[in-house]
Amino acid sequence: MKTLLLVSSLFISSICFAQDGSPDLSYGVDGIVTHTVYNGTSYVETITEGKNNSVFVGGGRVMTHSDNFIMAINDDGSIDEDFADNGMIIIPSQNEDLLKIQYMPDGTLLVSSIIDSYYNITKYNLNGSINTAFGDNGRIQPFAVLRNSNFFTIDELGNIYLLARFSGYGPIDIEILKFDSNGVLDINFGNQGTIDLPVHYLDEVKANKVIVKNNSIYILVNYKEENVLENAIIKYSENGIIDSNFGVNGTASIPSVSNFNTTFNLFNNGSFLIGARQIDPVTELYIKKTVKLNADASLNLDFGIDGVIEGFESSHILPDQRFIANANTENWDYGILLHYARFFNNGLQDQTFQFSTNFGSLSSNYSIILNSGKLLTVGTDYYNNPQPLEIVLQKFNNTLLETPKFKKETFKVYPNPSNGIFTVESSVFYEKENYQITDITGKIIATGQLNELQTQLDLSSAQSGVYFLKISNSVFRLLKN
């Protein structure tokens, strides 16, 4: 009987606790779902999540600029036939490149594309029709010929931040425009709805990404300086006023990534996670790294090895403040072979995440973290394979830490006693923690925030005696000599 109970418990555990990083075997066949579009001549360009872990996938027809598509896929991988025309929106055009789709809080889709050198954002209803109440008859097209944008993002209210690049015969100007969720320019933002980035003096400048978080706007740019590719972050307030306290007059160079192309994300405490890649001219493979910066854009030397993790390019920050990074092998001869890893925010690899996949090479790959926490990738089957090209979706197990669990940090304080300098060390740092120091009468001596794994508290000017340090639900007795 005892043996039977043991075997039963092990069997139940194997069902309930799938290995993080392994394929989600409840998804399709062996964690894989495939769909054929345009008789196997389609490619994937973008993906966004809708409600209930459903996703919308966008792309077009290979080797042409026609017949872009948006496809709705349920959580189980099946086509959502309630969306548009049996699960698909077909956007016929002779000269259109679909760039990005974004699910909106009001249940609509924003679709960006370039048509005849014009950058457009169009809003679609889920029945496939254009939402004509948005912008100018369903579309915002704020730029004339030679103006284009390669990125837009939205905030929690659905406001749209559009990154625009104007390339003419003079200096290159880059702008950010803010529209409300109805496509109306917000004239209270910046200068009548627009801010001009201070980059016109830079060579070969390009803006790659905008993040709106913590009541601030962050823009990633790269540029050439003495023929070396450099990267920088520019910071604005939510109203479009440059933050002169950030970097040098609002602009901070990113260290350790010269000649790398970069992307970035933000932790909850305002620190930056930089993903970087460059082509090795000998092997023609990507060299990848991940860099962490403090909130002031200085290199976080407590992360990885001197602020850097080699071999992995960060992809997603999870709600529990761990992150997913990829070491995908990408080669013209063999396609893309997937490999992901999960890290704690101090750069230590999380060994409870062991990646494996049941699929071979891909021609393209995009990934998102679903609200369930699971990792979903979508791409196109490798073009050298004999069968028609298929859209390939793969879902991988990824368990998020529960909020009470990942916030349950332990602290230690040393040296104690001390001549005045105490170091507070957190077992795992996820976000800023407030602290308060009082004397034996209860008088508040100092307050502040713990910003990293280790924070120094200076009581050198305080009188010798006993003090109490309160952090979260913990209280420490400090003895100052």
C-alpha positions as CSV (number, residue, x, y, z in Angstrom):
1,M,0.0,0.0,0.0
2,K,2.8,2.4,0.9
3,T,4.5,1.6,-2.4
4,L,1.3,2.2,-4.3
5,L,0.8,5.6,-2.6
6,L,4.3,6.6,-3.4
7,V,4.0,5.7,-7.1
8,S,0.6,7.5,-7.3
9,S,2.0,10.7,-5.7
10,L,5.0,10.7,-8.1
11,F,2.6,10.2,-11.0
12,I,0.4,13.1,-9.9
13,S,3.5,15.3,-9.4
14,S,4.7,14.6,-12.9
15,I,1.4,15.7,-14.3
16,C,1.1,18.8,-12.2
17,F,4.6,20.1,-12.3
18,A,6.0,20.1,-15.9
19,Q,9.7,21.0,-16.2
20,D,10.0,24.8,-16.8
21,G,11.5,25.3,-20.3
22,S,10.1,22.1,-21.7
23,P,7.4,22.1,-24.4
24,D,3.8,22.4,-23.1
25,L,2.5,19.0,-24.3
26,S,-1.1,20.1,-23.9
27,Y,-0.5,22.5,-26.8
28,G,-1.1,21.0,-30.2
29,V,1.1,18.0,-30.9
30,D,4.2,17.8,-28.6
31,G,3.9,21.5,-27.9
32,I,3.7,22.5,-31.5
33,V,0.9,24.0,-33.7
34,T,1.3,24.7,-37.4
35,H,-0.9,26.6,-39.8
36,T,-0.6,27.0,-43.6
37,V,-1.3,30.4,-45.2
38,Y,-1.2,31.2,-48.9
39,N,-0.6,27.6,-49.8
40,G,2.7,27.6,-47.9
41,T,4.2,30.9,-49.1
42,S,3.7,33.0,-46.0
43,Y,6.1,34.6,-43.5
44,V,5.6,35.9,-40.0
45,E,6.4,39.5,-39.0
46,T,4.7,40.2,-35.7
47,I,2.6,38.8,-32.8
48,T,0.5,40.3,-30.0
49,E,-1.6,38.7,-27.2
50,G,-5.3,39.2,-26.9
51,K,-7.7,38.0,-24.2
52,N,-7.5,34.6,-22.5
53,N,-4.0,33.8,-23.8
54,S,-5.1,34.1,-27.4
55,V,-2.7,35.7,-29.9
56,F,-2.8,37.5,-33.2
57,V,-0.1,36.7,-35.7
58,G,0.6,39.0,-38.7
59,G,2.7,38.5,-41.8
60,G,2.6,38.5,-45.6
61,R,3.4,36.5,-48.7
62,V,7.0,35.6,-49.3
63,M,8.9,37.6,-52.0
64,T,6.0,40.0,-52.6
65,H,4.5,43.1,-51.2
66,S,1.0,41.9,-51.3
67,D,-1.7,40.1,-49.3
68,N,-0.8,40.8,-45.7
69,F,-2.7,38.8,-43.2
70,I,-3.7,38.8,-39.5
71,M,-4.7,35.5,-38.0
72,A,-6.3,35.0,-34.6
73,I,-5.2,31.8,-32.7
74,N,-6.9,30.5,-29.5
75,D,-5.0,29.4,-26.4
76,D,-5.1,25.8,-27.6
77,G,-3.6,26.7,-31.0
78,S,-6.8,26.4,-33.1
79,I,-7.9,29.2,-35.4
80,D,-10.4,31.6,-33.7
81,E,-13.1,31.5,-36.4
82,D,-15.1,34.2,-34.6
83,F,-12.4,36.7,-35.6
84,A,-13.0,38.5,-38.9
85,D,-13.5,36.1,-41.8
86,N,-13.1,32.6,-40.4
87,G,-10.2,33.7,-38.2
88,M,-8.3,35.9,-40.8
89,I,-8.0,39.4,-42.0
90,I,-6.5,39.6,-45.5
91,I,-5.1,43.1,-46.4
92,P,-4.7,43.1,-50.2
93,S,-2.2,45.6,-51.4
94,Q,0.3,45.9,-54.2
95,N,2.9,47.7,-52.2
96,E,2.5,47.3,-48.5
97,D,4.7,46.0,-45.7
98,L,2.9,45.1,-42.5
99,L,5.2,45.9,-39.5
100,K,3.4,45.4,-36.2
101,I,0.0,44.6,-34.6
102,Q,-1.0,45.6,-31.1
103,Y,-4.0,44.5,-29.2
104,M,-5.7,47.5,-27.5
105,P,-7.4,47.8,-24.2
106,D,-10.7,48.5,-25.9
107,G,-10.6,45.1,-27.8
108,T,-9.4,46.4,-31.2
109,L,-6.2,46.0,-33.1
110,L,-3.7,48.6,-34.2
111,V,-1.8,47.7,-37.3
112,S,1.2,49.6,-38.6
113,S,2.5,49.3,-42.1
114,I,4.4,51.2,-44.8
115,I,2.5,51.9,-48.0
116,D,4.3,53.7,-50.8
117,S,6.8,55.3,-48.4
118,Y,4.0,56.5,-46.1
119,Y,3.9,55.2,-42.5
120,N,0.3,54.2,-41.5
121,I,-1.4,53.1,-38.3
122,T,-4.8,51.6,-38.9
123,K,-7.3,50.4,-36.3
124,Y,-9.3,47.3,-37.0
125,N,-12.4,45.9,-35.2
126,L,-12.3,42.2,-34.3
127,N,-14.9,41.6,-37.0
128,G,-12.3,42.6,-39.6
129,S,-13.7,46.0,-40.4
130,I,-11.7,49.2,-40.1
131,N,-12.7,51.3,-37.1
132,T,-13.6,54.6,-38.9
133,A,-13.9,56.5,-35.6
134,F,-10.1,56.3,-35.2
135,G,-7.9,59.0,-36.5
136,D,-8.9,60.1,-40.1
137,N,-11.4,57.5,-41.2
138,G,-9.7,54.7,-39.3
139,R,-6.1,55.7,-39.9
140,I,-3.4,58.0,-38.7
141,Q,-0.8,58.9,-41.3
142,P,1.0,61.9,-39.9
143,F,4.1,61.8,-42.2
144,A,4.7,62.9,-45.8
145,V,6.9,61.2,-48.3
146,L,10.4,60.4,-46.9
147,R,9.0,60.2,-43.4
148,N,8.6,56.8,-41.8
149,S,8.5,55.2,-38.4
150,N,9.8,51.9,-37.3
151,F,8.1,51.7,-33.9
152,F,5.1,52.5,-31.8
153,T,4.0,51.6,-28.3
154,I,1.0,52.2,-26.1
155,D,0.6,52.9,-22.4
156,E,-2.0,51.4,-20.0
157,L,-4.7,53.8,-21.1
158,G,-4.2,53.0,-24.8
159,N,-2.4,56.3,-25.7
160,I,-0.1,55.8,-28.7
161,Y,3.5,56.9,-28.8
162,L,4.8,57.0,-32.4
163,L,8.5,57.1,-33.2
164,A,9.2,58.9,-36.4
165,R,12.3,59.4,-38.4
166,F,12.7,62.1,-41.1
167,S,15.5,61.5,-43.5
168,G,16.1,64.3,-46.0
169,Y,19.2,66.0,-47.4
170,G,20.0,67.8,-44.1
171,P,20.5,66.5,-40.6
172,I,18.4,63.5,-39.5
173,D,15.5,64.5,-37.1
174,I,13.6,62.0,-35.0
175,E,10.3,62.8,-33.3
176,I,7.9,61.2,-30.9
177,L,4.2,62.0,-31.3
178,K,1.5,61.1,-28.8
179,F,-2.0,60.3,-29.8
180,D,-4.9,59.3,-27.6
181,S,-6.6,55.9,-28.1
182,N,-8.9,57.5,-30.7
183,G,-6.0,58.6,-32.9
184,V,-6.2,62.3,-31.9
185,L,-2.9,64.1,-31.4
186,D,-2.4,65.1,-27.8
187,I,-1.4,68.8,-28.0
188,N,-0.6,68.9,-24.3
189,F,2.4,66.6,-24.9
190,G,5.7,68.2,-25.7
191,N,5.4,70.9,-28.3
192,Q,1.8,70.6,-29.6
193,G,1.9,66.8,-29.5
194,T,5.5,66.3,-30.6
195,I,9.0,66.1,-29.1
196,D,12.2,66.4,-31.2
197,L,15.0,64.1,-30.0
198,P,18.3,65.9,-29.6
199,V,20.1,63.7,-32.1
200,H,20.4,65.8,-35.3
201,Y,24.1,66.2,-34.8
202,L,24.8,62.5,-34.7
203,D,25.9,60.4,-37.7
204,E,23.7,57.6,-39.1
205,V,21.4,57.9,-36.1
206,K,18.5,55.5,-35.7
207,A,15.8,55.2,-33.0
208,N,14.8,51.7,-32.3
209,K,12.4,51.5,-29.4
210,V,10.2,53.5,-27.0
211,I,9.2,52.4,-23.5
212,V,6.6,54.2,-21.4
213,K,6.9,53.3,-17.7
214,N,7.2,54.8,-14.2
215,N,5.7,58.1,-15.5
216,S,8.7,58.4,-17.9
217,I,9.4,57.9,-21.6
218,Y,12.6,56.1,-22.6
219,I,14.0,56.0,-26.2
220,L,16.8,53.8,-27.4
221,V,19.0,55.2,-30.2
222,N,22.1,54.1,-32.0
223,Y,24.5,56.1,-34.1
224,K,28.0,56.2,-35.5
225,E,30.9,57.9,-33.7
226,E,34.3,57.7,-35.4
227,N,32.9,54.8,-37.4
228,V,31.9,52.9,-34.3
229,L,28.3,52.0,-33.6
230,E,27.3,53.4,-30.2
231,N,24.0,53.2,-28.3
232,A,22.3,55.6,-25.9
233,I,19.0,56.0,-23.9
234,I,17.1,59.3,-23.8
235,K,14.7,60.0,-21.0
236,Y,11.6,62.3,-20.9
237,S,8.9,63.0,-18.4
238,E,5.4,61.7,-19.3
239,N,4.6,65.2,-20.5
240,G,7.4,65.2,-23.0
241,I,10.0,67.3,-21.0
242,I,13.5,66.0,-21.2
243,D,14.9,64.8,-17.9
244,S,18.1,66.8,-17.5
245,N,19.1,64.9,-14.4
246,F,19.5,61.7,-16.5
247,G,22.9,61.1,-18.0
248,V,24.1,64.3,-19.7
249,N,21.2,66.6,-20.4
250,G,18.8,63.7,-20.6
251,T,21.0,61.3,-22.7
252,A,23.1,58.4,-21.4
253,S,25.5,56.3,-23.4
254,I,25.2,52.5,-22.9
255,P,28.5,51.0,-21.9
256,S,30.0,47.7,-23.0
257,V,27.9,47.5,-26.3
258,S,30.0,49.3,-28.9
259,N,29.4,47.9,-32.4
260,F,26.4,45.9,-31.1
261,N,22.8,46.4,-32.1
262,T,20.6,46.6,-29.0
263,T,17.2,46.5,-27.6
264,F,16.1,47.2,-24.0
265,N,13.6,46.6,-21.2
266,L,13.0,48.1,-17.7
267,F,12.8,46.4,-14.4
268,N,10.2,47.7,-11.9
269,N,12.8,49.7,-10.0
270,G,13.9,51.6,-13.1
271,S,17.1,49.7,-13.9
272,F,17.7,48.7,-17.6
273,L,18.2,45.3,-19.2
274,I,20.0,45.6,-22.5
275,G,20.0,42.9,-25.1
276,A,22.8,43.1,-27.6
277,R,24.0,41.3,-30.8
278,Q,26.5,41.6,-33.5
279,I,27.6,39.4,-36.5
280,D,30.9,37.6,-36.1
281,P,32.5,38.2,-39.5
282,V,34.4,34.9,-39.4
283,T,31.7,32.4,-38.3
284,E,28.7,34.6,-39.6
285,L,27.0,33.7,-36.3
286,Y,25.6,36.2,-33.9
287,I,27.6,37.2,-30.8
288,K,25.1,37.9,-28.0
289,K,25.3,39.6,-24.6
290,T,23.0,41.0,-21.9
291,V,24.0,44.1,-19.9
292,K,22.3,45.6,-16.8
293,L,22.4,49.3,-16.0
294,N,21.3,51.0,-12.9
295,A,18.4,53.5,-13.0
296,D,21.0,56.3,-13.7
297,A,22.3,54.2,-16.7
298,S,25.6,53.4,-15.0
299,L,26.8,49.8,-15.4
300,N,25.6,47.5,-12.6
301,L,28.8,45.7,-11.6
302,D,26.9,43.2,-9.4
303,F,25.1,41.7,-12.4
304,G,26.6,38.7,-14.1
305,I,30.4,39.3,-14.5
306,D,31.1,43.0,-14.2
307,G,27.7,43.9,-15.4
308,V,27.5,41.5,-18.4
309,I,26.3,38.1,-19.3
310,E,28.0,36.7,-22.4
311,G,26.3,34.4,-24.9
312,F,22.7,35.4,-24.1
313,E,20.5,38.2,-25.5
314,S,17.8,39.3,-23.1
315,S,14.3,38.9,-24.5
316,H,11.6,39.4,-21.8
317,I,11.4,40.6,-18.2
318,L,8.9,38.5,-16.3
319,P,6.3,40.0,-13.8
320,D,8.4,38.4,-11.0
321,Q,11.4,40.3,-12.3
322,R,13.3,37.3,-13.5
323,F,14.1,37.4,-17.2
324,I,14.2,35.2,-20.3
325,A,17.2,35.4,-22.6
326,N,18.0,33.6,-25.8
327,A,21.1,31.9,-27.2
328,N,19.4,31.0,-30.4
329,T,21.8,29.8,-33.2
330,E,21.0,31.8,-36.3
331,N,22.7,30.8,-39.6
332,W,21.8,31.2,-43.3
333,D,22.7,27.6,-44.0
334,Y,20.9,26.0,-41.1
335,G,18.2,28.4,-40.1
336,I,17.3,29.3,-36.5
337,L,17.7,26.7,-33.7
338,L,15.9,27.9,-30.5
339,H,17.5,28.0,-27.1
340,Y,16.3,30.0,-24.1
341,A,17.3,30.4,-20.5
342,R,15.9,32.1,-17.4
343,F,17.8,34.3,-15.1
344,F,17.4,36.0,-11.8
345,N,17.7,39.8,-11.9
346,N,21.2,39.7,-10.5
347,G,22.3,37.7,-13.6
348,L,22.5,34.2,-12.0
349,Q,21.0,31.6,-14.3
350,D,17.9,29.9,-12.9
351,Q,18.7,26.2,-13.2
352,T,15.1,25.2,-12.6
353,F,14.4,26.3,-16.2
354,Q,15.8,23.6,-18.7
355,F,15.0,24.4,-22.3
356,S,14.1,21.8,-24.9
357,T,12.2,21.9,-28.1
358,N,10.5,19.3,-30.3
359,F,11.0,21.3,-33.5
360,G,13.9,21.8,-35.8
361,S,15.1,24.8,-37.8
362,L,13.1,28.0,-38.4
363,S,13.4,30.8,-40.9
364,S,12.2,33.5,-38.5
365,N,11.3,33.6,-34.8
366,Y,9.3,35.9,-32.5
367,S,8.4,35.3,-28.9
368,I,6.1,36.7,-26.2
369,I,5.3,35.9,-22.6
370,L,1.6,35.1,-22.2
371,N,-0.4,36.3,-19.2
372,S,-0.2,32.7,-18.0
373,G,3.5,33.1,-17.8
374,K,4.2,30.6,-20.6
375,L,6.7,31.3,-23.4
376,L,5.1,31.3,-26.9
377,T,7.3,31.4,-30.0
378,V,6.0,31.9,-33.6
379,G,8.0,31.7,-36.8
380,T,8.1,30.2,-40.2
381,D,9.4,26.8,-41.1
382,Y,12.9,26.7,-42.6
383,Y,12.8,27.7,-46.2
384,N,15.2,24.9,-47.3
385,N,12.9,22.2,-46.1
386,P,11.1,20.5,-49.1
387,Q,7.5,21.0,-47.8
388,P,5.5,24.2,-48.1
389,L,6.4,26.9,-45.6
390,E,4.2,26.7,-42.4
391,I,3.6,29.1,-39.6
392,V,5.0,27.3,-36.5
393,L,3.9,28.1,-32.9
394,Q,5.5,26.5,-29.9
395,K,4.5,26.9,-26.3
396,F,6.9,26.3,-23.4
397,N,6.3,25.9,-19.7
398,N,7.4,28.8,-17.5
399,T,6.1,29.1,-14.0
400,L,5.9,32.6,-12.5
401,L,6.7,33.1,-8.9
402,E,3.7,34.0,-6.8
403,T,3.8,37.6,-5.5
404,P,4.1,36.7,-1.8
405,K,6.8,34.2,-2.7
406,F,9.1,36.4,-4.9
407,K,8.7,39.4,-2.5
408,K,9.7,37.3,0.5
409,E,13.3,38.4,0.7
410,T,15.7,37.8,3.6
411,F,18.2,40.4,4.7
412,K,21.5,40.4,6.6
413,V,23.4,43.4,8.0
414,Y,27.1,43.5,8.4
415,P,29.5,44.4,10.0
416,N,27.5,44.7,13.2
417,P,28.8,46.3,15.4
418,S,30.2,48.9,13.1
419,N,32.0,52.2,13.2
420,G,29.2,53.7,11.2
421,I,29.1,52.0,7.8
422,F,26.6,49.1,7.6
423,T,26.0,46.9,4.6
424,V,22.5,45.6,4.0
425,E,22.4,42.6,1.7
426,S,19.2,41.1,0.2
427,S,19.0,37.4,-0.7
428,V,17.1,38.3,-3.9
429,F,16.4,41.8,-5.2
430,Y,13.3,42.4,-7.1
431,E,12.3,46.0,-6.5
432,K,13.1,48.9,-4.2
433,E,12.5,48.4,-0.5
434,N,12.0,51.3,1.9
435,Y,13.9,51.4,5.1
436,Q,13.8,53.4,8.3
437,I,16.4,53.9,11.1
438,T,15.3,55.0,14.6
439,D,17.1,55.4,17.9
440,I,16.0,53.8,21.1
441,T,13.5,56.5,21.8
442,G,11.7,55.9,18.4
443,K,13.1,59.1,16.8
444,I,13.6,58.7,13.1
445,I,17.3,59.1,12.2
446,A,17.2,58.2,8.5
447,T,15.0,56.9,5.8
448,G,15.6,55.7,2.2
449,Q,15.4,52.9,-0.2
450,L,17.5,49.8,-0.9
451,N,18.2,49.9,-4.6
452,E,20.3,46.9,-5.2
453,L,21.4,43.5,-3.7
454,Q,23.8,45.4,-1.5
455,T,23.2,48.9,0.0
456,Q,25.5,50.8,2.4
457,L,24.0,52.8,5.2
458,D,26.1,55.5,6.7
459,L,25.7,56.3,10.4
460,S,29.2,57.8,10.8
461,S,27.8,61.1,12.0
462,A,25.4,59.5,14.5
463,Q,26.3,59.1,18.2
464,S,27.5,55.7,19.4
465,G,24.7,53.5,20.7
466,V,21.9,51.2,19.6
467,Y,19.7,51.9,16.6
468,F,16.9,49.9,14.9
469,L,16.7,49.3,11.2
470,K,13.2,48.4,9.8
471,I,12.9,46.9,6.3
472,S,9.6,45.5,5.2
473,N,8.5,43.3,8.1
474,S,12.0,42.8,9.5
475,V,13.7,44.8,12.3
476,F,17.5,44.7,12.9
477,R,19.3,46.0,16.0
478,L,22.4,48.1,14.9
479,L,25.2,48.8,17.3
480,K,27.3,51.8,16.3
481,N,30.7,52.0,18.1
